[in-house]
Amino acid sequence: MAVQGTTPSPLSNKIIGLCEEILAGNTPSEDLGVIMTKTLKDLQKSWNEFQQKIMESGPEHYDLYQNEIEDIHDSFGEYQAALEEIKKYLEDKDTRHLENGKEELRFATF
């Protein structure tokens, strides 16, 4: 069961909850694998759509909102890095990836 209220994001809460359940020995890592694959794919799609909108809006828009756009870029990167850290657990079963990744995910979600 996902941890309620850990972050403003229901999806992040679900992933964090799965990490905590795996750490407690309660959830098979295959559940996490399915969610991680879909979330990373969806994140890439969202990033591509965001970049396309920025390109379509023209250089004046970029110049006007450059700081905000860079903040959004950083947020996408932090979120992806957190997901990639958690995903490493699926490859080597080192629980430090879950511990580190869930904390990175909490940080990236706020």
URKA-V796959 format. One record per residue. N is the residue number from 1. SS is DSSP state (A for helix, B for strand, O for the rest). PHI is phi as a letter, one per 40 degrees, with the letter a starting at -180 (NA if undefined). Layout:
((N | SS | PHI) (N | SS | PHI))
This chain:
((1 | O | NA) (2 | O | c) (3 | O | c) (4 | O | c) (5 | O | g) (6 | O | c) (7 | O | b) (8 | O | c) (9 | O | b) (10 | A | d) (11 | A | c) (12 | A | c) (13 | A | c) (14 | A | c) (15 | A | c) (16 | A | c) (17 | A | c) (18 | A | c) (19 | A | d) (20 | A | c) (21 | A | c) (22 | A | c) (23 | A | c) (24 | O | c) (25 | O | g) (26 | O | b) (27 | O | b) (28 | O | c) (29 | A | c) (30 | A | c) (31 | A | c) (32 | A | c) (33 | A | c) (34 | A | c) (35 | A | c) (36 | A | c) (37 | A | c) (38 | A | c) (39 | A | c) (40 | A | c) (41 | A | c) (42 | A | c) (43 | A | c) (44 | A | c) (45 | A | c) (46 | A | c) (47 | A | c) (48 | A | c) (49 | A | c) (50 | A | c) (51 | A | c) (52 | A | c) (53 | A | c) (54 | A | c) (55 | A | c) (56 | A | c) (57 | A | c) (58 | O | g) (59 | A | c) (60 | A | c) (61 | A | c) (62 | A | c) (63 | A | c) (64 | A | c) (65 | O | b) (66 | A | d) (67 | A | c) (68 | A | c) (69 | A | c) (70 | A | c) (71 | A | c) (72 | A | c) (73 | A | d) (74 | A | c) (75 | A | c) (76 | A | d) (77 | A | c) (78 | A | c) (79 | A | c) (80 | A | c) (81 | A | c) (82 | A | c) (83 | A | c) (84 | A | c) (85 | A | c) (86 | A | c) (87 | A | c) (88 | A | d) (89 | A | d) (90 | A | c) (91 | A | c) (92 | A | b) (93 | O | g) (94 | O | c) (95 | A | c) (96 | A | c) (97 | A | c) (98 | A | c) (99 | A | d) (100 | A | c) (101 | A | c) (102 | A | c) (103 | A | c) (104 | A | c) (105 | A | c) (106 | A | d) (107 | A | c) (108 | A | c) (109 | A | c) (110 | O | c))
